[in-house]
Amino acid sequence: MADFEIPGSLRYTLEDEWARVEDDRVTIGVTDYAQNQLGDVVFVELPSVGKRIVKGEPFGVIESVKAVADLYAPLTGEVVEANGELGGQPELVNADCYGDGWMLVVLVEDTQELDELLDADAYAAHIEERSE
């Protein structure tokens, strides 16, 4: 299996999104594994500020030269920021998925949902299982 960057400070979903928790605000993006599987990202559609996203439901779309995929909300909450840079530079997801390629900042409704996300070790094991 290829080595993918899986920062220990983040939480993860089975659908390959990551969540960086800062009090009741959570920054969301797609993992290194996801961007690698997609290939060159050419388009990202995100919800607007003020929109409510619901855990487990699609909140946007990511399109690459190889595939189109839904983006799934790791948590329920209100979008307080969306990365407008991705409209003109969707390749930021490939270049820096945990930094400049972030997607949303959400004000979380129920912080207990954070406990249901995977830690880095569990996410790494999940990737390993899928690649066998």
Backbone as CSV, one residue per row, in Angstrom:
resi,resn,N_x,N_y,N_z,CA_x,CA_y,CA_z,C_x,C_y,C_z
1,MET,0.846,-1.187,0.000,0.000,0.000,0.000,0.882,1.237,0.000
2,ALA,0.476,2.225,-0.771,1.200,3.498,-0.795,1.070,4.186,0.557
3,ASP,2.027,5.031,0.870,1.953,5.787,2.113,1.156,7.061,1.886
4,PHE,0.153,7.250,2.710,-0.664,8.451,2.638,-0.473,9.235,3.919
5,GLU,-0.517,10.548,3.795,-0.399,11.411,4.964,-1.721,11.360,5.737
6,ILE,-1.626,10.997,7.027,-2.799,10.921,7.896,-2.422,11.601,9.213
7,PRO,-2.569,12.929,9.287,-2.176,13.647,10.509,-2.912,13.140,11.746
8,GLY,-2.165,12.917,12.814,-2.735,12.410,14.052,-3.644,13.396,14.762
9,SER,-3.538,14.671,14.404,-4.335,15.704,15.085,-5.751,15.847,14.524
10,LEU,-6.057,15.141,13.436,-7.359,15.262,12.786,-8.235,14.060,13.083
11,ARG,-9.529,14.200,12.772,-10.486,13.100,12.843,-10.933,12.803,11.415
12,TYR,-11.461,11.590,11.172,-11.733,11.133,9.814,-13.079,10.429,9.707
13,THR,-13.588,10.370,8.460,-14.809,9.628,8.179,-14.473,8.428,7.301
14,LEU,-15.400,7.490,7.240,-15.234,6.344,6.353,-15.306,6.764,4.889
15,GLU,-15.856,7.958,4.627,-15.990,8.474,3.252,-14.807,9.348,2.853
16,ASP,-13.749,9.360,3.665,-12.484,10.029,3.340,-12.497,11.551,3.483
17,GLU,-13.310,12.053,4.404,-13.209,13.463,4.776,-12.437,13.549,6.091
18,TRP,-11.787,14.696,6.297,-11.114,14.944,7.572,-11.778,16.126,8.273
19,ALA,-11.580,16.181,9.587,-12.150,17.258,10.396,-11.091,17.738,11.394
20,ARG,-10.818,19.040,11.375,-9.909,19.662,12.339,-10.764,20.431,13.342
21,VAL,-10.755,19.998,14.590,-11.620,20.553,15.624,-10.921,21.710,16.332
22,GLU,-11.599,22.857,16.376,-11.134,24.029,17.109,-12.332,24.587,17.865
23,ASP,-12.486,24.115,19.113,-13.658,24.437,19.935,-14.916,23.934,19.237
24,ASP,-15.885,24.818,18.956,-17.115,24.358,18.304,-17.083,24.607,16.795
25,ARG,-15.917,25.003,16.296,-15.729,25.186,14.849,-14.878,24.031,14.320
26,VAL,-15.293,23.491,13.196,-14.585,22.362,12.609,-14.296,22.675,11.138
27,THR,-13.019,22.575,10.775,-12.623,22.723,9.377,-12.673,21.340,8.740
28,ILE,-13.207,21.285,7.510,-13.434,20.011,6.817,-12.743,20.033,5.465
29,GLY,-12.211,18.881,5.077,-11.627,18.713,3.746,-11.613,17.239,3.389
30,VAL,-10.965,16.899,2.269,-10.813,15.496,1.888,-9.386,15.054,2.195
31,THR,-9.238,13.782,2.463,-7.953,13.232,2.872,-6.975,13.086,1.701
32,ASP,-5.725,12.873,2.078,-4.675,12.608,1.105,-5.018,11.361,0.287
33,TYR,-5.544,10.351,0.951,-5.964,9.133,0.256,-7.021,9.455,-0.803
34,ALA,-8.028,10.255,-0.425,-9.111,10.593,-1.349,-8.598,11.355,-2.556
35,GLN,-7.777,12.392,-2.324,-7.303,13.182,-3.461,-6.406,12.337,-4.353
36,ASN,-5.666,11.395,-3.770,-4.812,10.510,-4.554,-5.648,9.582,-5.427
37,GLN,-6.723,9.038,-4.868,-7.610,8.145,-5.615,-8.329,8.885,-6.741
38,LEU,-8.706,10.132,-6.489,-9.416,10.921,-7.493,-8.531,11.320,-8.660
39,GLY,-7.280,11.620,-8.378,-6.400,12.161,-9.407,-6.557,13.674,-9.451
40,ASP,-6.240,14.271,-10.579,-6.235,15.733,-10.693,-7.641,16.309,-10.533
41,VAL,-7.832,17.073,-9.451,-9.129,17.686,-9.172,-9.313,18.894,-10.094
42,VAL,-10.478,18.935,-10.775,-10.746,20.011,-11.736,-11.933,20.892,-11.337
43,PHE,-12.706,20.450,-10.321,-13.886,21.222,-9.927,-14.305,20.814,-8.521
44,VAL,-14.684,21.809,-7.709,-15.226,21.554,-6.374,-16.451,22.441,-6.197
45,GLU,-17.581,21.827,-5.826,-18.809,22.565,-5.547,-19.076,22.483,-4.050
46,LEU,-19.168,23.652,-3.404,-19.367,23.714,-1.962,-20.638,24.488,-1.626
47,PRO,-21.208,24.225,-0.458,-22.388,24.991,-0.041,-21.991,26.413,0.343
48,SER,-22.958,27.299,0.331,-22.693,28.691,0.686,-22.713,28.875,2.205
49,VAL,-22.109,29.975,2.647,-22.102,30.328,4.060,-23.550,30.486,4.529
50,GLY,-23.844,29.954,5.710,-25.194,30.009,6.253,-25.987,28.741,6.034
51,LYS,-25.542,27.914,5.100,-26.252,26.656,4.825,-25.974,25.664,5.943
52,ARG,-26.964,24.836,6.248,-26.818,23.778,7.259,-26.458,22.486,6.543
53,ILE,-25.401,21.820,7.018,-25.060,20.499,6.498,-25.419,19.470,7.578
54,VAL,-25.723,18.244,7.135,-26.176,17.199,8.050,-25.236,16.002,7.947
55,LYS,-24.797,15.539,9.111,-23.864,14.419,9.183,-24.321,13.253,8.319
56,GLY,-23.396,12.762,7.495,-23.663,11.605,6.658,-24.330,11.906,5.337
57,GLU,-24.750,13.162,5.137,-25.409,13.532,3.887,-24.453,14.323,2.992
58,PRO,-24.637,14.247,1.676,-23.767,15.003,0.770,-23.883,16.513,0.996
59,PHE,-22.749,17.200,0.972,-22.763,18.663,1.098,-22.183,19.341,-0.131
60,GLY,-21.575,18.572,-1.011,-20.965,19.151,-2.200,-20.496,18.056,-3.134
61,VAL,-19.760,18.497,-4.168,-19.274,17.580,-5.201,-17.823,17.909,-5.491
62,ILE,-17.040,16.861,-5.726,-15.664,17.031,-6.172,-15.508,16.257,-7.476
63,GLU,-14.897,16.903,-8.461,-14.752,16.292,-9.776,-13.280,16.286,-10.148
64,SER,-12.848,15.151,-10.675,-11.469,15.036,-11.143,-11.482,14.572,-12.591
65,VAL,-10.299,14.406,-13.147,-10.227,13.908,-14.522,-10.713,12.462,-14.603
66,LYS,-10.745,11.755,-13.449,-11.137,10.346,-13.429,-12.555,10.092,-12.940
67,ALA,-13.101,10.978,-12.094,-14.373,10.646,-11.436,-15.071,11.893,-10.898
68,VAL,-16.352,11.725,-10.607,-17.132,12.728,-9.883,-17.612,12.044,-8.609
69,ALA,-17.437,12.715,-7.469,-17.825,12.104,-6.195,-18.530,13.115,-5.309
70,ASP,-19.475,12.620,-4.521,-20.106,13.457,-3.509,-19.159,13.646,-2.338
71,LEU,-19.295,14.778,-1.669,-18.589,15.061,-0.422,-19.603,14.889,0.697
72,TYR,-19.249,14.132,1.741,-20.195,13.825,2.809,-19.831,14.567,4.094
73,ALA,-20.840,15.103,4.737,-20.644,15.874,5.961,-20.244,14.963,7.117
74,PRO,-19.104,15.246,7.758,-18.705,14.454,8.919,-19.495,14.824,10.170
75,LEU,-20.140,16.004,10.153,-20.854,16.539,11.312,-22.033,17.378,10.843
76,THR,-22.952,17.630,11.740,-24.079,18.511,11.459,-23.748,19.906,11.976
77,GLY,-24.031,20.913,11.156,-23.796,22.280,11.598,-23.996,23.289,10.497
78,GLU,-23.724,24.541,10.844,-23.885,25.647,9.902,-22.540,26.014,9.292
79,VAL,-22.531,26.177,7.980,-21.314,26.586,7.271,-21.040,28.057,7.606
80,VAL,-19.880,28.326,8.200,-19.501,29.701,8.526,-18.407,30.226,7.599
81,GLU,-17.722,29.319,6.901,-16.749,29.697,5.876,-16.722,28.612,4.818
82,ALA,-16.530,29.014,3.569,-16.297,28.081,2.468,-15.055,28.573,1.736
83,ASN,-14.211,27.663,1.320,-12.954,28.034,0.676,-13.201,28.488,-0.762
84,GLY,-13.356,29.780,-0.936,-13.610,30.352,-2.252,-12.458,30.178,-3.234
85,GLU,-11.268,29.948,-2.720,-10.102,29.741,-3.598,-10.265,28.511,-4.488
86,LEU,-11.036,27.535,-4.018,-11.175,26.285,-4.773,-11.953,26.472,-6.066
87,GLY,-12.760,27.540,-6.151,-13.494,27.811,-7.390,-12.554,28.039,-8.561
88,GLY,-11.515,28.811,-8.338,-10.548,29.103,-9.396,-9.324,28.218,-9.372
89,GLN,-9.092,27.560,-8.230,-7.910,26.716,-8.089,-8.265,25.385,-7.409
90,PRO,-9.083,24.552,-8.062,-9.463,23.280,-7.439,-8.267,22.360,-7.202
91,GLU,-7.177,22.595,-7.927,-5.975,21.771,-7.777,-5.321,21.928,-6.402
92,LEU,-5.750,22.939,-5.624,-5.247,23.081,-4.252,-5.567,21.838,-3.418
93,VAL,-6.647,21.146,-3.759,-6.994,19.912,-3.048,-5.880,18.883,-3.227
94,ASN,-5.323,18.792,-4.442,-4.231,17.862,-4.687,-2.920,18.349,-4.070
95,ALA,-2.668,19.636,-4.163,-1.391,20.193,-3.713,-1.260,20.221,-2.192
96,ASP,-2.359,20.480,-1.479,-2.284,20.684,-0.028,-3.648,20.409,0.602
97,CYS,-4.058,19.133,0.589,-5.425,18.788,1.030,-5.686,19.121,2.490
98,TYR,-4.650,19.154,3.324,-4.843,19.461,4.750,-4.575,20.929,5.075
99,GLY,-4.170,21.697,4.074,-3.874,23.113,4.278,-4.733,23.979,3.383
100,ASP,-4.117,24.524,2.315,-4.829,25.431,1.412,-6.012,24.785,0.701
101,GLY,-6.068,23.459,0.664,-7.157,22.753,-0.004,-8.342,22.433,0.894
102,TRP,-8.402,23.058,2.091,-9.556,22.865,2.980,-10.830,23.276,2.251
103,MET,-11.976,22.825,2.733,-13.233,23.105,2.045,-14.200,23.980,2.838
104,LEU,-14.526,23.586,4.057,-15.531,24.302,4.842,-15.071,24.494,6.277
105,VAL,-15.624,25.513,6.917,-15.589,25.629,8.373,-17.039,25.620,8.823
106,VAL,-17.331,24.738,9.784,-18.697,24.521,10.235,-18.793,24.796,11.733
107,LEU,-19.864,25.453,12.123,-20.197,25.629,13.534,-21.016,24.402,13.932
108,VAL,-20.436,23.540,14.749,-21.027,22.238,15.053,-22.213,22.376,16.004
109,GLU,-23.294,21.664,15.679,-24.487,21.674,16.528,-24.346,20.755,17.736
110,ASP,-23.778,19.574,17.524,-23.681,18.574,18.588,-22.247,18.045,18.644
111,THR,-21.480,18.503,19.606,-20.066,18.102,19.690,-19.906,16.607,19.977
112,GLN,-20.952,15.928,20.411,-20.860,14.480,20.620,-20.638,13.736,19.303
113,GLU,-21.046,14.335,18.191,-20.801,13.709,16.889,-19.306,13.535,16.639
114,LEU,-18.483,14.374,17.241,-17.032,14.269,17.066,-16.510,12.928,17.563
115,ASP,-17.146,12.388,18.600,-16.710,11.116,19.168,-16.924,9.948,18.219
116,GLU,-17.780,10.138,17.216,-18.074,9.073,16.268,-17.097,9.051,15.091
117,LEU,-16.251,10.065,14.984,-15.265,10.108,13.903,-14.073,9.225,14.247
118,LEU,-13.359,8.794,13.216,-12.201,7.923,13.387,-10.966,8.724,13.778
119,ASP,-10.097,8.120,14.582,-8.789,8.733,14.796,-7.863,8.278,13.663
120,ALA,-6.643,8.773,13.641,-5.717,8.494,12.539,-5.445,6.998,12.381
121,ASP,-5.259,6.288,13.481,-4.969,4.851,13.407,-6.144,4.074,12.825
122,ALA,-7.350,4.403,13.260,-8.537,3.714,12.752,-8.746,4.017,11.271
123,TYR,-8.480,5.259,10.866,-8.627,5.616,9.455,-7.578,4.885,8.610
124,ALA,-6.348,4.809,9.102,-5.291,4.083,8.381,-5.678,2.613,8.202
125,ALA,-6.251,2.020,9.236,-6.699,0.627,9.152,-7.825,0.485,8.126
126,HIS,-8.707,1.465,8.075,-9.816,1.459,7.111,-9.272,1.507,5.676
127,ILE,-8.301,2.347,5.421,-7.683,2.414,4.087,-7.036,1.080,3.743
128,GLU,-6.315,0.520,4.690,-5.623,-0.761,4.490,-6.618,-1.862,4.105
129,GLU,-7.754,-1.918,4.809,-8.777,-2.929,4.525,-9.311,-2.788,3.109
130,ARG,-9.510,-1.577,2.647,-10.066,-1.360,1.304,-9.085,-1.717,0.208
131,SER,-7.789,-1.631,0.498,-6.809,-1.865,-0.563,-6.368,-3.311,-0.643
132,GLU,-6.907,-4.154,0.231,-6.521,-5.586,0.197,-7.313,-6.337,-0.832
